[in-house]
Amino acid sequence: MNAASPVPDVAQPDLFPAAFPPHDFPQVVWEKGARPSSLPPVAWTTETTHRDGQQGGLPLTVEDGLALYNLMGDFTGRSGAIRQAEFFVYRPADRGMLEGAVERWRDGHPIEPTTWIRATRKDAELVAGLGVRETGMLASASDYHTFYKFTPGGRATAARTYLDAVRTVLDAGLRPRLHLEDATRAPREFILPFVAAVQELSASYGEAQAPKFRVCDTMGVGLPLEGAAWPRGVPGMIRELIQAGIPGERLEFHPHNDTHLVVANCLAAVVAGCAAINGTLLGKGERTGNAPLEGVLLHLIGLGLLPSQPDYHVLNKLAELYERLGQGVPAKYPLYGRDAHRTRAGIHADGLNKFWPMYAPFDVPRLLGRTLELSLTGDSGLAGLIFLIRQHTGTELAKTHPGLQTLHADLRAQFEAGRQTAVEWEEIEDRVRALL
């Protein structure tokens, strides 16, 4: 006699449609009463590919830089997903990209160009008259920087230098955006008094020039954990800055991925009240890269913080542009890598054949414009072959089909003989079409 199952059966499966809607990205469903009151009503991102992406080795000509800017606009559309993009101003090519972007923005491009400078009077004078309304200013905040970057070194010298540059930017009619570099290794005793001084200095210039502050997890050491102590605790730092009088819409968070926490830290910053995340599409940037905005935005959609969705299909064109520049995304890069939606396991292929959402996080073809792929290996089995044929021909063969059986036996013999590389569709296409 069979023992009674400890789990009762049900008439219909529970696929949690509120969390996993059939034709949308996964949604965040909060426990009753658990939605954080600190969540901003709307969140968005800002782009730094023309600045930090180039700094990380992305080679951009004026033509390529403007093509990239146009793709950002096509991706964003009217969604408000990316509101600003920042540009270097020091080289002729960078100035050419900025001038082209300003012209396009004035003609209706949805992403506002801004600039990035060091927080010195000389650099502040450089951006006046470039046609932008806002400039970022590097304000290194940790003692790693203030003690070893300046002569004489120390917090006071650094703060005086930055404030002098802020005054110049304000006098030029621009909004300053202070980039608190290395904030996740910086003391409260520098950040909070400095932030207060910038706000006091700016108070008489009007709301249009009210300063913004970018919290930079420059070395990727921030933690998304509630209760983690300053300076590593991202939620706590964001809350203290808001309590210091900076509204969430004037805060940005700019992390790197050195310790694998980049997206988690972005979400922690947003949940704590920060409305803007700065990063790059497809994660370009120094060392391990910046926050991948396509991933951050996917979760902002899930949080219900984006009024409408950007066009994720456009990023396939961006991936092609990077491939042409010799900076293609890694094969296993989430969402847009060549193998991001590719399986090789027979048990997964069998699941895809029976009910494809079993092995897909969401409706990948509809939302990303990418196909669910399979590479045949010694573990793929007949199920893998059936799936691959159906994907490329629309025909589903039975496991008993003689031609299918023969093809599968031939492939299995290759792997048993020591073949190590996977079999891709192109290798078997002619045989498949012949047997069909």
Disulfide bonds with the S-S distance in Angstrom:
none
